Amino acid sequence: MHAPTQSVIDAFFPVPQLLAPSSMGVDISDSSIKWLVLEQAPHGFRVAGFGDTKLPEGIVVGGTVRDVAALGAALAPLVDASGGVRYAHAALPEEAAYVFSMHAPQGSSRDQILKMIEFEFEGRVPIKPSAAVYDYDIIDEHDAAEGIELAVTVFPKDLAESYAAAFSVAGIELLSLEIEARSIARAVSSGKSDEPITLLVDFGGTHTGFAVLKRGIPIFTSTVEVGGNAMLRGLADKLGISYEEAQELNNEQGLTPQTPQAKQAAEVLTMTAAVLADEVTRHYRFWDTRRDERGDRMTPVARVLLVGGNANLKGLGSYIAGRVQAPTERGNVWLRVGTFDEYIPPIDWRASLQFATAIGLALRGA
């Protein structure tokens, strides 16, 4: 991402691949730090190390770092846990991001494109270019009339610098920063030109992130305060069971109950599933029906991919598919790592949905 200071430039422009050292993908949320390291293998990559550390409440709130020193202290043990890896790629929270698509003339240089992005700030981003870090991905290169299709991401500079400072405190060199949706897309998307436009749904503990992916690149992101933690706590309270037992009911029977207790559970789970499905439907229909000046559909969404720990709710995919009338499935977070015929990762399939961001970040450095 573009920035006016060298410290942030170093964090946003990655080291050339041939020069890059072994690095970890680090996913920081309000409640945890998930990390993963990949290494080359004969048929792709292998997981060299991974972990999930609880983050004390109040250090990161809504994606904003409230205590840089405390976050740095929480990150520091990752060096030993990873076997001495001191380099990282990390994700920034989508709540603070501004993501949009635009076009630039064919033959535009990087500097010219960055200046064009600055001109777009006034109408698209409520902060000044001097207070932001920003960069772009090339989605496609069309004919001279349409030019280069770009996906632009903008972040407040102070937010990016707070993350970079925490890694510095931890003694970990930060090689790059990007939005969570870009990381997840790198894991679950092929990135090929014939891949259908996808609505990515990251169903997390406290909120759900949405992203529209075109060739594996986010052209839109948003978040809503619909999460699975409150759902599971409510289920535990209603049935008088532990949180862990509620998770098991969620994963094993969910919206397809087979026992009296599971039927009671399904009543609670369906309330959150319905709210989530409403949000999925709203996002899906808006993007699927957009048309250009010629009346052609601009972003015909062809599928919905679910990731995140709470995407393990059994029957959720079928429930949402029935609402949006489109194929809906859990994303394969190991798509770019390798095939299961050659290698079985050491992370349980259900747990792996929580590592989608860390896997995508690790792929950036692999």
C-alpha positions in Angstrom: 0.0 0.0 0.0 1.1 3.5 -0.7 2.1 5.8 2.2 4.0 9.0 2.7 6.5 7.6 5.3 9.2 5.1 4.8 8.3 3.0 7.9 4.8 2.3 6.5 6.1 1.9 2.9 8.4 -0.9 4.2 5.4 -2.6 5.8 3.2 -2.4 2.7 5.5 -3.2 -0.1 6.7 -6.8 0.3 10.2 -8.0 -0.2 10.8 -9.5 -3.6 10.0 -13.3 -3.5 13.5 -14.5 -4.2 14.9 -12.4 -1.3 12.1 -13.1 1.2 13.0 -15.1 4.3 10.8 -17.8 5.9 7.8 -16.0 7.3 4.5 -16.6 9.1 1.0 -15.5 8.4 -0.4 -13.7 11.5 -4.2 -13.1 11.9 -5.0 -10.8 14.8 -8.6 -10.4 16.0 -10.1 -8.8 19.1 -9.8 -12.1 21.0 -7.0 -14.2 19.5 -3.8 -14.4 17.4 -3.7 -17.2 14.9 -0.5 -17.9 13.0 0.8 -20.4 10.5 4.0 -21.1 8.6 4.2 -23.0 5.3 7.2 -24.7 3.8 7.8 -26.0 0.3 7.0 -29.6 -0.4 7.2 -31.9 -3.5 3.6 -31.4 -4.3 2.9 -27.9 -3.0 3.3 -26.8 0.6 3.3 -28.3 4.1 2.4 -26.7 7.4 5.6 -26.1 9.3 3.9 -24.7 12.4 0.7 -23.1 13.6 -0.9 -21.8 16.7 -3.9 -20.1 18.2 -3.3 -17.8 21.2 -6.0 -16.1 23.2 -5.7 -12.3 23.3 -6.7 -10.6 26.6 -9.8 -8.3 26.3 -9.2 -4.7 25.6 -5.8 -4.9 23.7 -7.6 -4.9 20.3 -11.1 -3.5 20.1 -13.1 -3.5 16.8 -9.8 -4.1 15.0 -8.2 -1.0 16.6 -5.0 -1.5 18.6 -5.7 0.0 22.0 -2.4 -1.1 23.6 0.6 -1.5 21.3 3.0 -2.7 24.0 0.6 -5.4 25.2 -0.1 -6.6 21.6 3.7 -6.7 21.0 4.1 -8.7 24.2 1.4 -11.2 23.0 3.1 -11.5 19.6 6.7 -12.0 20.9 6.2 -15.7 21.9 5.4 -16.5 18.2 9.1 -16.4 17.4 9.9 -19.4 19.7 6.6 -21.2 18.9 7.3 -21.0 15.2 10.9 -22.4 15.5 12.6 -19.0 15.3 10.7 -17.3 12.4 11.1 -13.6 12.8 9.3 -12.3 9.7 5.5 -12.0 9.2 2.7 -11.0 6.9 -0.3 -9.7 8.7 -3.9 -8.7 8.0 -5.6 -5.4 8.9 -9.3 -5.3 10.0 -11.9 -4.8 7.3 -14.0 -2.6 9.6 -11.6 0.3 8.9 -10.9 -0.4 5.2 -12.3 1.3 2.2 -12.4 -1.0 -0.9 -13.5 0.0 -4.3 -12.9 -0.7 -8.0 -11.9 1.8 -10.7 -10.3 1.9 -14.2 -7.1 3.4 -15.4 -6.0 4.0 -19.0 -3.9 1.3 -20.7 -0.2 2.0 -20.2 -0.6 3.9 -17.0 2.5 3.7 -14.7 2.3 2.9 -11.0 2.9 6.5 -10.0 0.2 7.7 -12.4 -2.3 5.1 -11.0 -1.5 6.2 -7.4 -2.2 9.8 -8.4 -5.5 8.8 -10.0 -6.4 7.0 -6.7 -5.8 10.2 -4.8 -8.3 12.0 -7.0 -10.9 9.4 -6.1 -10.5 10.0 -2.4 -12.9 13.0 -2.2 -15.9 11.0 -3.5 -15.1 7.6 -2.0 -13.0 7.9 1.1 -13.7 10.2 4.1 -10.0 10.7 5.0 -7.3 12.7 3.2 -4.6 10.9 1.2 -1.9 12.3 3.6 -3.6 10.4 6.4 -4.0 7.1 4.5 -2.0 4.2 3.2 -3.3 2.7 0.0 -2.5 0.3 -2.8 -4.2 -1.5 -5.7 -4.4 -4.9 -7.4 -4.9 -5.3 -11.1 -8.0 -7.4 -11.7 -7.9 -7.4 -15.5 -6.6 -5.5 -18.5 -9.3 -4.7 -21.1 -9.2 -2.9 -24.4 -8.3 0.7 -24.8 -11.8 1.8 -24.1 -12.1 0.2 -20.7 -8.5 0.2 -19.7 -7.0 -1.5 -16.6 -9.5 -2.7 -14.0 -8.3 -2.1 -10.5 -9.3 -3.0 -7.0 -8.2 -0.3 -4.5 -7.8 -0.7 -0.7 -7.4 2.3 1.6 -6.6 2.3 5.4 -6.1 5.1 7.9 -2.3 5.5 8.3 -2.3 5.6 12.1 -4.1 2.2 12.2 -1.5 0.6 10.0 1.3 2.1 11.9 -0.1 0.8 15.2 0.1 -2.8 13.9 3.6 -2.2 12.5 4.7 -0.8 15.9 3.3 -3.9 17.8 5.3 -6.2 15.6 8.4 -4.1 16.1 7.9 -4.4 19.9 7.7 -8.2 19.5 10.9 -8.3 17.6 9.2 -9.5 14.4 9.9 -7.8 11.1 6.6 -7.1 9.3 6.9 -7.7 5.6 3.4 -6.7 4.5 -0.1 -5.8 5.5 -3.3 -6.4 3.7 -7.0 -6.7 4.3 -8.4 -10.0 5.7 -10.6 -10.6 2.7 -7.5 -10.5 0.4 -5.8 -13.0 2.6 -8.8 -15.3 2.7 -9.3 -15.0 -1.1 -5.7 -16.1 -1.7 -6.4 -19.3 0.2 -9.9 -20.2 -1.2 -9.8 -18.8 -4.7 -7.9 -20.1 -7.7 -7.6 -16.6 -9.1 -8.2 -17.8 -12.6 -10.0 -15.7 -15.2 -12.8 -18.3 -15.5 -13.5 -18.4 -11.8 -17.0 -17.1 -11.1 -17.6 -13.9 -9.1 -17.9 -14.9 -5.5 -19.6 -13.6 -2.4 -17.2 -14.5 0.4 -18.8 -14.7 3.9 -16.5 -14.9 6.9 -18.9 -16.0 9.8 -16.8 -15.2 12.9 -17.4 -15.0 16.6 -18.4 -11.4 17.0 -19.0 -10.2 13.5 -19.3 -11.4 9.9 -17.3 -10.1 7.0 -18.5 -9.9 3.4 -16.4 -9.5 0.3 -17.2 -9.6 -3.4 -14.3 -11.4 -5.2 -13.4 -11.0 -8.8 -10.6 -13.3 -10.0 -9.8 -13.8 -6.3 -9.5 -10.0 -5.6 -11.9 -8.1 -3.3 -13.7 -5.3 -5.0 -16.0 -4.6 -2.1 -15.9 -5.4 1.7 -18.2 -4.8 4.6 -18.8 -6.1 8.1 -22.0 -6.6 10.1 -22.4 -7.4 13.8 -23.7 -10.9 13.4 -21.5 -13.4 15.1 -21.6 -17.0 16.4 -20.3 -16.5 20.0 -23.5 -15.0 21.3 -25.5 -17.6 19.5 -23.6 -20.4 21.2 -23.8 -18.8 24.6 -27.5 -18.4 24.2 -27.8 -22.0 23.2 -25.8 -23.1 26.2 -27.9 -21.0 28.6 -31.2 -22.3 27.1 -30.3 -25.9 27.3 -28.2 -25.7 30.5 -25.2 -27.2 28.8 -21.5 -26.1 28.5 -20.3 -23.9 25.7 -18.3 -26.8 24.4 -21.4 -29.0 24.3 -23.3 -26.2 22.5 -20.5 -26.1 19.9 -20.8 -29.9 19.4 -24.6 -29.5 18.8 -23.9 -26.7 16.4 -21.4 -28.7 14.4 -23.0 -32.2 14.5 -26.7 -31.4 14.1 -27.2 -27.6 13.8 -30.1 -26.8 11.6 -30.8 -30.5 10.8 -31.8 -31.8 14.2 -32.3 -35.5 14.9 -32.9 -35.6 18.6 -35.3 -33.7 21.0 -32.4 -31.7 22.4 -31.1 -30.9 19.0 -34.5 -29.7 18.0 -34.5 -27.2 20.8 -31.0 -26.2 19.8 -32.1 -25.7 16.2 -34.7 -23.1 17.3 -32.0 -21.0 18.8 -29.5 -21.5 16.0 -32.1 -20.7 13.3 -32.6 -17.2 14.8 -29.0 -16.2 14.1 -28.9 -18.2 10.8 -31.9 -16.2 9.6 -30.3 -12.9 10.4 -27.1 -13.9 8.7 -29.1 -15.2 5.7 -30.9 -11.9 5.4 -27.5 -10.1 5.2 -26.1 -12.6 2.7 -29.3 -12.1 0.6 -29.0 -8.3 0.8 -25.4 -8.3 -0.3 -25.9 -11.0 -3.0 -28.9 -9.3 -4.6 -27.3 -5.8 -4.7 -24.1 -7.0 -6.4 -25.8 -9.6 -8.6 -28.3 -7.1 -10.1 -26.0 -4.1 -10.7 -26.0 -3.0 -14.3 -23.8 -0.6 -16.3 -25.0 2.2 -18.7 -25.6 -0.4 -21.4 -27.9 -2.4 -19.1 -25.4 -5.3 -18.8 -24.9 -7.0 -15.4 -21.7 -5.8 -13.9 -21.0 -8.3 -11.2 -23.1 -11.4 -11.7 -22.4 -13.3 -8.5 -22.4 -17.0 -9.2 -21.7 -18.6 -5.8 -21.3 -18.0 -2.0 -18.3 -19.3 0.0 -18.5 -19.6 3.7 -15.4 -19.5 6.0 -14.8 -18.7 9.7 -15.2 -20.8 12.8 -19.0 -20.5 12.8 -19.4 -21.6 9.2 -19.3 -25.1 10.8 -23.0 -24.7 11.7 -24.4 -27.8 10.1 -27.0 -27.1 7.4 -26.0 -23.4 7.1 -24.9 -23.8 3.5 -28.1 -25.4 2.4 -30.1 -22.8 4.4 -28.4 -19.8 2.7 -28.5 -21.5 -0.7 -32.3 -21.8 -0.4 -32.5 -18.1 0.3 -30.2 -16.7 -2.4 -30.9 -19.5 -5.0 -27.1 -19.9 -5.6 -24.6 -22.6 -4.8 -23.3 -22.1 -1.3 -20.5 -24.1 0.3 -17.7 -24.0 2.8 -14.5 -22.7 1.3 -11.5 -25.0 0.9 -8.8 -23.1 2.7 -6.2 -25.6 1.6 -6.9 -25.1 -2.1 -3.6 -23.4 -2.9 -1.6 -25.4 -0.3 -1.9 -28.8 -2.0 -4.2 -31.7 -2.7 -5.4 -34.1 0.1 -4.2 -37.0 -2.1 -0.6 -35.9 -1.4 -0.8 -34.3 2.0 -3.2 -34.1 5.0 -2.7 -30.9 7.0 -2.3 -31.2 10.8 -5.3 -28.9 11.4 -8.8 -30.5 11.7 -11.0 -29.5 8.8 -13.5 -27.6 11.0 -10.8 -25.8 12.9 -9.1 -24.9 9.6 -12.0 -22.6 8.6 -10.8 -20.3 11.5 -7.3 -20.3 9.9 -8.3 -19.0 6.5 -6.7 -15.6 6.9 -3.5 -17.0 8.4 -3.2 -19.6 5.6 -3.7 -16.9 3.0 -1.0 -14.7 4.6 1.4 -17.6 4.8 0.8 -18.3 1.1 1.9 -14.7 0.4 5.3 -15.5 2.0 5.6 -19.1 0.9 
